[in-house]
């Protein structure tokens, strides 16, 4: 989905400030059902999909690092523009990672798809307008000229990944690099990474022991990059 999709209308984009309160933003045209704007067409930036009435997940693009601010801004616009019956959820896909730094372990939250946000919505002109014209949103992900919804199996894979109980270990070293062993009988030994097995979360390190190189198999969390 992400590899084949094209971003619509994110060329020559002039970044706008991200307002946490929609009332702070400069005046913008409202959806077609708003009392003070019943005849103006949508901004001619990209064409929304035709209204299908089906609740589906779509992907929008924003600048990397602004995902949470843009999510908050969309949620604010849903409230202020009365769109809870058409826009249901906004998610920044994340997963937990364990990283080892200076001999200490810490759990960090990592964005699965930097620069992308998932929105569950019924796509029509009004809902498209609310999301697409949120400051910080640079476009919907889609094939051709219309936003393309995620397939059910794609949604399930993302949700399952976010729901995983065991955090993944962030590996900062590569084969051939020097690492320090920080746990077990070889604690504080320096060795060279010979192989990495991501499926088993194991790393094989060549350690000079009694004048010979000895392979030692360790967990990812038992070594750190020198």
Backbone as CSV, one residue per row, in Angstrom:
resi,resn,N_x,N_y,N_z,CA_x,CA_y,CA_z,C_x,C_y,C_z
1,UNK,0.847,-1.220,0.000,0.000,0.000,0.000,0.867,1.248,0.000
2,UNK,1.861,1.254,0.943,2.683,2.452,1.063,3.688,2.554,-0.078
3,UNK,4.159,1.359,-0.581,5.152,1.411,-1.646,4.551,1.880,-2.964
4,UNK,3.323,1.410,-3.253,2.727,1.693,-4.558,1.949,2.988,-4.596
5,UNK,1.617,3.510,-3.448,0.735,4.673,-3.412,1.460,5.941,-3.789
6,UNK,0.691,6.901,-4.254,1.224,8.207,-4.610,0.591,9.253,-3.730
7,UNK,1.390,10.234,-3.333,0.846,11.343,-2.562,0.214,12.338,-3.527
8,UNK,-1.000,12.727,-3.199,-1.695,13.674,-4.063,-1.418,15.086,-3.611
9,UNK,-1.003,15.895,-4.551,-0.885,17.325,-4.311,-0.033,17.687,-3.109
10,UNK,1.208,17.169,-3.066,2.087,17.689,-2.025,3.280,18.401,-2.651
11,UNK,3.135,18.839,-3.928,4.167,19.645,-4.561,3.906,21.104,-4.281
12,UNK,5.009,21.850,-4.178,4.928,23.294,-3.943,4.051,23.600,-2.738
13,UNK,4.159,22.781,-1.714,3.349,22.995,-0.513,4.013,24.017,0.378
14,UNK,3.261,24.995,0.768,3.759,26.054,1.641,3.350,25.716,3.064
15,UNK,4.286,25.248,3.923,3.901,24.811,5.260,3.196,25.908,6.036
16,UNK,2.158,25.528,6.761,1.416,26.454,7.595,1.686,26.126,9.050
17,UNK,1.532,27.075,9.945,1.663,26.754,11.364,0.571,25.789,11.774
18,UNK,0.887,24.907,12.719,-0.077,23.931,13.184,-0.783,24.491,14.405
19,UNK,-2.075,24.769,14.284,-2.844,25.354,15.373,-3.498,24.250,16.188
20,UNK,-3.299,24.272,17.494,-3.921,23.279,18.354,-5.404,23.563,18.524
21,UNK,-5.804,24.785,18.376,-7.219,25.159,18.463,-7.637,25.703,17.117
22,UNK,-8.642,25.102,16.519,-9.058,25.524,15.178,-9.495,26.978,15.145
23,UNK,-9.900,27.513,16.302,-10.331,28.909,16.332,-9.174,29.878,16.141
24,UNK,-7.938,29.381,16.360,-6.775,30.260,16.204,-6.348,30.374,14.742
25,UNK,-6.764,29.418,13.935,-6.297,29.391,12.558,-6.945,30.491,11.735
26,UNK,-6.276,30.900,10.640,-6.881,31.889,9.751,-8.187,31.358,9.193
27,UNK,-9.034,32.275,8.752,-10.350,31.884,8.239,-10.197,30.952,7.051
28,UNK,-10.972,29.850,7.064,-10.943,28.896,5.966,-12.362,28.616,5.511
29,UNK,-12.515,28.179,4.288,-13.836,27.845,3.816,-14.369,26.630,4.535
30,UNK,-15.620,26.591,4.848,-16.211,25.500,5.593,-16.819,24.488,4.638
31,UNK,-17.134,23.276,5.185,-17.775,22.265,4.336,-19.083,22.778,3.752
32,UNK,-19.567,22.061,2.743,-20.731,22.524,2.003,-21.980,22.641,2.861
33,UNK,-22.029,21.874,3.987,-23.243,21.928,4.788,-23.251,23.080,5.772
34,UNK,-22.135,23.841,5.878,-22.066,24.934,6.847,-23.023,26.049,6.444
35,UNK,-23.570,26.732,7.470,-24.603,27.743,7.224,-24.134,28.896,6.364
36,UNK,-22.854,29.285,6.528,-22.394,30.490,5.838,-21.680,30.191,4.532
37,UNK,-21.748,28.946,4.054,-21.095,28.636,2.797,-21.816,27.456,2.161
38,UNK,-22.821,27.742,1.346,-23.629,26.668,0.776,-23.413,26.485,-0.709
39,UNK,-22.614,27.368,-1.317,-22.488,27.274,-2.771,-21.058,27.159,-3.256
40,UNK,-20.053,27.528,-2.418,-18.669,27.515,-2.886,-18.165,26.098,-3.065
41,UNK,-17.438,25.834,-4.146,-16.882,24.494,-4.340,-15.702,24.270,-3.401
42,UNK,-15.258,23.017,-3.322,-14.071,22.709,-2.533,-12.853,23.370,-3.155
43,UNK,-11.837,23.603,-2.299,-10.589,24.130,-2.825,-10.051,23.166,-3.866
44,UNK,-9.593,23.678,-4.984,-9.164,22.823,-6.085,-7.724,22.362,-5.867
45,UNK,-7.517,21.556,-4.824,-6.187,21.040,-4.523,-6.059,19.600,-4.993
46,UNK,-7.060,18.794,-4.722,-7.105,17.417,-5.175,-8.562,17.003,-5.060
47,UNK,-8.941,15.987,-5.759,-10.352,15.604,-5.769,-10.610,14.496,-4.758
48,UNK,-11.606,14.663,-3.880,-11.937,13.605,-2.935,-12.631,12.451,-3.634
49,UNK,-12.602,11.289,-2.979,-13.325,10.152,-3.538,-14.830,10.417,-3.458
50,UNK,-15.584,9.798,-4.333,-17.028,9.956,-4.298,-17.571,9.326,-3.019
51,UNK,-18.605,9.915,-2.493,-19.183,9.423,-1.251,-19.673,7.994,-1.418
52,UNK,-19.193,7.092,-0.558,-19.605,5.714,-0.644,-20.385,5.278,0.575
53,UNK,-20.310,6.063,1.634,-21.038,5.742,2.845,-20.426,4.627,3.652
54,UNK,-19.254,4.129,3.257,-18.630,3.023,3.958,-17.511,3.521,4.866
55,UNK,-17.494,3.038,6.065,-16.486,3.422,7.055,-15.191,2.657,6.773
56,UNK,-14.122,3.396,6.417,-12.874,2.751,6.033,-11.683,3.549,6.568
57,UNK,-10.518,2.903,6.533,-9.279,3.544,6.982,-8.527,4.113,5.780
58,UNK,-8.090,5.364,5.908,-7.289,6.029,4.880,-5.965,6.486,5.490
59,UNK,-5.005,6.739,4.624,-3.685,7.186,5.077,-3.437,8.599,4.570
60,UNK,-3.002,9.468,5.467,-2.633,10.825,5.069,-1.153,11.040,5.354
61,UNK,-0.590,11.976,4.641,0.831,12.289,4.792,0.988,13.649,5.443
62,UNK,1.991,13.734,6.342,2.344,15.018,6.939,3.862,15.050,7.081
63,UNK,4.390,16.155,7.550,5.831,16.245,7.740,6.269,15.388,8.910
64,UNK,7.342,14.625,8.704,7.845,13.739,9.751,8.209,14.538,11.000
65,UNK,7.780,14.049,12.140,8.014,14.742,13.400,6.823,15.543,13.874
66,UNK,5.833,15.744,12.985,4.642,16.518,13.330,3.396,15.639,13.446
67,UNK,3.596,14.328,13.455,2.448,13.415,13.427,1.466,13.671,14.572
68,UNK,1.967,13.769,15.790,1.064,13.936,16.941,0.362,15.299,16.930
69,UNK,1.063,16.331,16.490,0.441,17.657,16.413,-0.664,17.673,15.362
70,UNK,-0.398,17.039,14.228,-1.409,16.996,13.171,-2.596,16.150,13.623
71,UNK,-2.334,15.025,14.286,-3.434,14.202,14.810,-4.313,15.027,15.756
72,UNK,-3.674,15.777,16.644,-4.435,16.600,17.582,-5.249,17.661,16.844
73,UNK,-4.652,18.258,15.814,-5.352,19.290,15.048,-6.573,18.712,14.330
74,UNK,-6.437,17.489,13.777,-7.582,16.846,13.116,-8.680,16.580,14.131
75,UNK,-8.310,16.081,15.300,-9.309,15.795,16.337,-10.048,17.067,16.772
76,UNK,-9.309,18.177,16.846,-9.943,19.447,17.188,-10.950,19.864,16.119
77,UNK,-10.606,19.675,14.851,-11.488,20.061,13.756,-12.724,19.146,13.702
78,UNK,-12.553,17.880,14.056,-13.702,16.976,14.109,-14.735,17.502,15.092
79,UNK,-14.246,17.987,16.245,-15.152,18.498,17.276,-15.791,19.820,16.851
80,UNK,-14.958,20.765,16.444,-15.473,22.104,16.153,-16.342,22.147,14.901
81,UNK,-16.131,21.207,13.974,-16.905,21.210,12.738,-17.987,20.121,12.720
82,UNK,-18.211,19.479,13.881,-19.300,18.520,13.997,-19.214,17.352,13.039
83,UNK,-18.048,16.674,13.000,-17.849,15.608,12.026,-17.691,14.223,12.659
84,UNK,-18.153,14.065,13.897,-17.987,12.772,14.563,-18.800,11.657,13.905
85,UNK,-19.797,12.027,13.115,-20.584,11.005,12.436,-19.935,10.558,11.127
86,UNK,-18.815,11.187,10.745,-18.130,10.824,9.502,-16.644,10.523,9.700
87,UNK,-16.024,11.088,10.742,-14.610,10.841,11.015,-14.534,10.259,12.427
88,UNK,-14.070,9.019,12.533,-14.235,8.269,13.772,-12.961,8.113,14.596
89,UNK,-11.828,8.006,13.940,-10.595,7.755,14.699,-9.393,8.269,13.910
90,UNK,-8.385,8.718,14.651,-7.135,9.209,14.056,-5.993,8.562,14.824
91,UNK,-5.122,7.849,14.131,-4.073,7.081,14.795,-2.707,7.366,14.174
92,UNK,-1.717,7.549,15.043,-0.317,7.573,14.622,0.248,6.200,15.002
93,UNK,0.484,5.295,14.029,0.963,3.954,14.362,2.331,3.998,15.048
94,UNK,2.412,3.389,16.231,3.663,3.344,16.981,3.879,1.939,17.536
95,UNK,5.108,1.657,17.907,5.447,0.416,18.596,6.561,0.707,19.586
96,UNK,6.665,-0.137,20.602,7.682,0.055,21.616,8.967,-0.667,21.229
97,UNK,10.088,-0.021,21.522,11.397,-0.589,21.256,12.256,-0.480,22.505
98,UNK,13.114,-1.468,22.706,14.096,-1.405,23.784,15.445,-1.101,23.155
99,UNK,16.104,-0.091,23.647,17.432,0.229,23.157,18.421,0.232,24.318
100,UNK,19.656,-0.111,24.007,20.716,-0.129,25.008,21.683,1.003,24.700
101,UNK,21.874,1.861,25.681,22.773,2.994,25.508,23.543,3.220,26.792
102,UNK,24.882,3.239,26.660,25.769,3.416,27.810,25.470,2.394,28.901
103,UNK,25.220,1.167,28.463,24.993,0.089,29.402,23.624,0.068,30.054
104,UNK,22.748,0.987,29.679,21.422,1.053,30.285,20.343,0.755,29.241
105,UNK,19.329,0.040,29.685,18.206,-0.292,28.809,17.073,0.708,29.035
106,UNK,16.440,1.098,27.972,15.264,1.944,28.112,14.282,1.627,26.991
107,UNK,13.005,1.783,27.315,11.945,1.524,26.342,11.509,2.847,25.725
108,UNK,11.502,2.896,24.410,11.110,4.109,23.701,9.962,3.779,22.744
109,UNK,9.154,4.785,22.443,8.058,4.630,21.487,8.532,5.111,20.125
110,UNK,8.414,4.249,19.132,8.891,4.574,17.791,7.715,4.601,16.821
111,UNK,7.699,5.587,15.927,6.656,5.652,14.897,6.932,4.594,13.836
112,UNK,5.919,3.797,13.544,6.068,2.718,12.574,6.246,3.270,11.159
113,UNK,5.457,4.297,10.812,5.527,4.907,9.477,5.720,6.420,9.646
114,UNK,6.942,6.875,9.828,7.162,8.319,10.025,6.565,9.135,8.877
115,UNK,5.802,10.166,9.237,5.199,11.024,8.231,3.823,10.578,7.774
116,UNK,3.290,9.503,8.358,1.984,9.006,7.941,1.045,8.860,9.139
117,UNK,-0.239,9.127,8.909,-1.279,9.033,9.936,-2.453,8.267,9.345
118,UNK,-3.108,7.448,10.165,-4.281,6.700,9.726,-5.548,7.392,10.220
119,UNK,-6.535,7.504,9.327,-7.810,8.121,9.683,-8.938,7.177,9.281
120,UNK,-9.809,6.843,10.233,-10.993,6.035,9.936,-12.151,6.982,9.671
121,UNK,-12.737,6.899,8.485,-13.736,7.885,8.102,-14.641,7.360,6.998
122,UNK,-15.787,8.022,6.850,-16.648,7.835,5.674,-16.249,8.947,4.709
123,UNK,-15.747,8.572,3.554,-15.203,9.554,2.626,-16.310,10.232,1.817
124,UNK,-16.445,11.533,1.998,-17.272,12.352,1.123,-16.641,13.738,1.070
125,UNK,-17.287,14.679,0.409,-16.665,15.986,0.224,-16.400,16.692,1.550
126,UNK,-17.341,16.594,2.482,-17.186,17.293,3.754,-16.067,16.692,4.603
127,UNK,-16.059,15.372,4.748,-15.042,14.740,5.577,-13.661,14.894,4.948
128,UNK,-13.608,14.785,3.608,-12.342,14.999,2.905,-11.820,16.407,3.173
129,UNK,-12.701,17.385,3.099,-12.317,18.782,3.310,-11.718,18.973,4.705
130,UNK,-12.393,18.439,5.727,-11.953,18.631,7.110,-10.546,18.081,7.313
131,UNK,-10.291,16.879,6.790,-8.975,16.255,6.972,-7.926,16.904,6.084
132,UNK,-8.240,17.045,4.800,-7.244,17.525,3.833,-6.794,18.944,4.122
133,UNK,-7.658,19.779,4.676,-7.312,21.164,4.913,-6.895,21.440,6.361
134,UNK,-6.569,20.394,7.083,-5.974,20.559,8.406,-4.531,21.012,8.235
135,UNK,-4.110,22.079,8.914,-2.715,22.519,8.803,-1.748,21.386,9.116
136,UNK,-0.774,21.204,8.243,0.210,20.148,8.422,-0.038,18.941,7.551
137,UNK,-1.274,18.746,7.062,-1.586,17.623,6.172,-1.162,17.990,4.761
138,UNK,-0.336,17.157,4.138,0.130,17.462,2.783,-0.587,16.661,1.707
139,UNK,-1.381,15.682,2.085,-2.143,14.948,1.083,-2.608,13.593,1.569
140,UNK,-3.595,13.045,0.863,-4.022,11.670,1.075,-3.123,10.749,0.262
141,UNK,-2.949,9.535,0.727,-2.259,8.522,-0.049,-3.291,7.811,-0.910
142,UNK,-3.001,7.697,-2.190,-3.975,7.064,-3.075,-3.386,6.708,-4.414
143,UNK,-4.132,5.921,-5.160,-3.765,5.558,-6.517,-4.510,6.469,-7.475
144,UNK,-3.802,7.061,-8.394,-4.454,7.956,-9.350,-4.856,9.258,-8.694
145,UNK,-6.127,9.641,-8.855,-6.581,10.946,-8.369,-7.445,10.866,-7.120
146,UNK,-7.677,9.668,-6.588,-8.548,9.534,-5.432,-7.827,8.887,-4.261
147,UNK,-8.174,9.297,-3.024,-7.644,8.609,-1.854,-8.030,7.133,-1.899
148,UNK,-7.095,6.265,-1.570,-7.348,4.826,-1.620,-7.389,4.259,-0.208
149,UNK,-8.489,3.604,0.176,-8.571,3.042,1.527,-7.645,1.848,1.687
150,UNK,-7.228,1.594,2.930,-6.423,0.420,3.224,-7.288,-0.830,3.106
151,UNK,-6.671,-1.918,2.683,-7.374,-3.199,2.663,-7.497,-3.730,4.089
152,UNK,-8.519,-4.515,4.389,-8.702,-5.041,5.754,-7.472,-5.743,6.301
153,UNK,-6.768,-6.514,5.452,-5.578,-7.228,5.926,-4.434,-6.266,6.284
154,UNK,-4.385,-5.119,5.579,-3.372,-4.123,5.904,-3.671,-3.467,7.250
155,UNK,-4.938,-3.164,7.472,-5.339,-2.572,8.754,-5.035,-3.537,9.895
156,UNK,-5.371,-4.818,9.712,-5.137,-5.826,10.747,-3.655,-5.949,11.063
157,UNK,-2.816,-5.953,10.030,-1.372,-6.092,10.248,-0.829,-4.922,11.068
158,UNK,-1.300,-3.710,10.775,-0.837,-2.525,11.510,-1.321,-2.569,12.951
159,UNK,-2.594,-2.900,13.154,-3.154,-2.950,14.505,-2.488,-4.045,15.337
160,UNK,-2.228,-5.200,14.717,-1.555,-6.287,15.428,-0.148,-5.878,15.842
161,UNK,0.508,-5.167,14.959,1.874,-4.715,15.264,1.873,-3.748,16.445
162,UNK,0.876,-2.873,16.491,0.784,-1.920,17.589,0.409,-2.602,18.903
163,UNK,-0.289,-3.727,18.814,-0.791,-4.409,20.011,0.197,-5.427,20.583
164,UNK,1.334,-5.620,19.949,2.301,-6.599,20.435,2.727,-6.268,21.862
165,UNK,2.717,-7.289,22.715,3.055,-7.091,24.124,4.556,-6.893,24.336
166,UNK,5.360,-7.708,23.664,6.806,-7.654,23.878,7.441,-6.583,22.997
167,UNK,8.108,-5.600,23.581,8.781,-4.575,22.778,9.898,-5.189,21.936
168,UNK,10.123,-4.632,20.776,11.224,-5.081,19.938,12.527,-4.449,20.420
169,UNK,13.620,-5.133,20.140,14.925,-4.616,20.533,15.526,-3.860,19.363
170,UNK,15.943,-2.645,19.622,16.563,-1.822,18.589,18.034,-2.213,18.458
171,UNK,18.399,-2.684,17.275,19.779,-3.105,17.034,20.538,-1.957,16.378
172,UNK,21.596,-1.507,17.027,22.359,-0.362,16.513,23.694,-0.778,15.905
173,UNK,23.967,-2.067,15.863,25.241,-2.549,15.352,25.021,-3.414,14.120
174,UNK,26.082,-3.620,13.341,26.018,-4.417,12.123,27.134,-5.456,12.131
175,UNK,27.020,-6.423,11.229,28.058,-7.439,11.094,29.390,-6.759,10.767
176,UNK,30.427,-7.149,11.504,31.758,-6.584,11.289,32.111,-5.450,12.238
177,UNK,31.099,-4.939,12.967,31.356,-3.828,13.884,31.763,-4.339,15.267
178,UNK,32.484,-3.494,15.995,32.895,-3.813,17.354,31.751,-3.553,18.325
179,UNK,31.577,-4.464,19.295,30.564,-4.296,20.327,31.161,-4.653,21.682
180,UNK,30.514,-4.147,22.707,30.912,-4.486,24.084,29.843,-5.381,24.696
181,UNK,30.279,-6.459,25.312,29.347,-7.337,26.017,29.080,-6.732,27.389
182,UNK,27.796,-6.598,27.745,27.455,-5.883,28.979,26.752,-6.774,30.000
183,UNK,26.722,-8.098,29.727,26.082,-8.999,30.683,26.660,-10.397,30.515
184,UNK,26.571,-11.202,31.564,27.014,-12.585,31.503,28.493,-12.755,31.800
185,UNK,29.007,-13.971,31.599,30.404,-14.280,31.945,31.440,-13.500,31.137
186,UNK,31.046,-12.995,29.967,31.977,-12.218,29.139,31.737,-10.708,29.290
187,UNK,31.143,-10.327,30.399,30.846,-8.915,30.651,32.084,-8.045,30.478
188,UNK,31.930,-6.964,29.715,32.964,-5.960,29.450,34.000,-6.405,28.411
189,UNK,33.822,-7.584,27.806,34.697,-7.992,26.708,34.307,-7.218,25.447
190,UNK,35.290,-6.928,24.626,35.056,-6.308,23.317,35.167,-7.396,22.258
191,UNK,34.196,-7.446,21.351,34.236,-8.432,20.283,33.740,-7.864,18.978
192,UNK,33.703,-8.712,17.962,33.258,-8.309,16.626,32.006,-9.094,16.258
193,UNK,30.999,-8.403,15.759,29.746,-9.054,15.368,29.983,-9.936,14.149
194,UNK,29.645,-11.229,14.300,29.830,-12.175,13.200,28.518,-12.466,12.489
195,UNK,27.413,-12.456,13.233,26.116,-12.745,12.627,25.010,-12.193,13.521
196,UNK,23.883,-11.847,12.888,22.716,-11.330,13.607,21.493,-12.137,13.178
197,UNK,20.757,-12.647,14.159,19.546,-13.420,13.886,18.357,-12.653,14.462
198,UNK,17.680,-11.812,13.626,16.573,-11.000,14.135,15.374,-11.830,14.591
199,UNK,15.171,-13.020,13.997,14.030,-13.849,14.373,14.152,-14.360,15.805
200,UNK,15.372,-14.680,16.218,15.604,-15.195,17.569,16.143,-14.129,18.519
201,UNK,16.351,-12.901,17.992,16.929,-11.809,18.787,18.279,-12.217,19.362
202,UNK,19.086,-12.879,18.526,20.401,-13.336,18.952,21.484,-12.719,18.072
203,UNK,22.658,-12.533,18.656,23.808,-12.023,17.919,25.021,-12.891,18.263
204,UNK,25.810,-13.249,17.241,27.030,-14.024,17.472,28.216,-13.073,17.428
205,UNK,28.988,-13.095,18.496,30.125,-12.189,18.631,31.405,-12.998,18.752
206,UNK,32.427,-12.608,17.992,33.734,-13.246,18.075,34.547,-12.522,19.150
207,UNK,34.899,-13.280,20.190,35.618,-12.718,21.327,36.997,-13.369,21.415
208,UNK,38.021,-12.561,21.626,39.366,-13.096,21.795,39.508,-13.601,23.230
209,UNK,39.565,-14.933,23.352,39.585,-15.568,24.678,40.747,-16.547,24.729
210,UNK,41.699,-16.286,25.624,42.906,-17.099,25.740,43.660,-17.180,24.412
211,UNK,43.743,-16.036,23.749,44.548,-15.948,22.541,43.891,-16.474,21.287
212,UNK,42.639,-16.855,21.344,41.953,-17.323,20.138,40.572,-16.682,20.055
213,UNK,40.092,-16.530,18.802,38.754,-15.976,18.600,37.715,-17.050,18.868
214,UNK,36.817,-16.741,19.785,35.779,-17.694,20.191,34.402,-17.108,19.910
215,UNK,33.536,-17.852,19.189,32.182,-17.339,18.930,31.306,-17.470,20.190
216,UNK,30.617,-16.387,20.512,29.726,-16.366,21.664,28.354,-15.901,21.192
217,UNK,27.316,-16.687,21.490,25.959,-16.301,21.105,25.292,-15.586,22.271
218,UNK,24.760,-14.396,21.992,24.195,-13.557,23.037,22.849,-12.994,22.601
219,UNK,22.055,-12.564,23.584,20.830,-11.846,23.276,21.171,-10.439,22.806
220,UNK,20.274,-9.836,22.030,20.498,-8.469,21.565,20.806,-7.511,22.718
221,UNK,20.148,-7.735,23.863,20.290,-6.798,24.971,21.570,-7.000,25.775
222,UNK,22.344,-8.003,25.406,23.578,-8.274,26.148,24.795,-7.612,25.531
223,UNK,24.604,-6.901,24.443,25.736,-6.206,23.806,25.314,-4.804,23.412
224,UNK,26.296,-3.935,23.275,26.044,-2.579,22.793,27.176,-2.160,21.872
225,UNK,26.868,-1.253,20.968,27.860,-0.768,20.019,28.919,0.030,20.746
226,UNK,30.171,-0.191,20.391,31.281,0.537,21.016,31.344,1.956,20.471
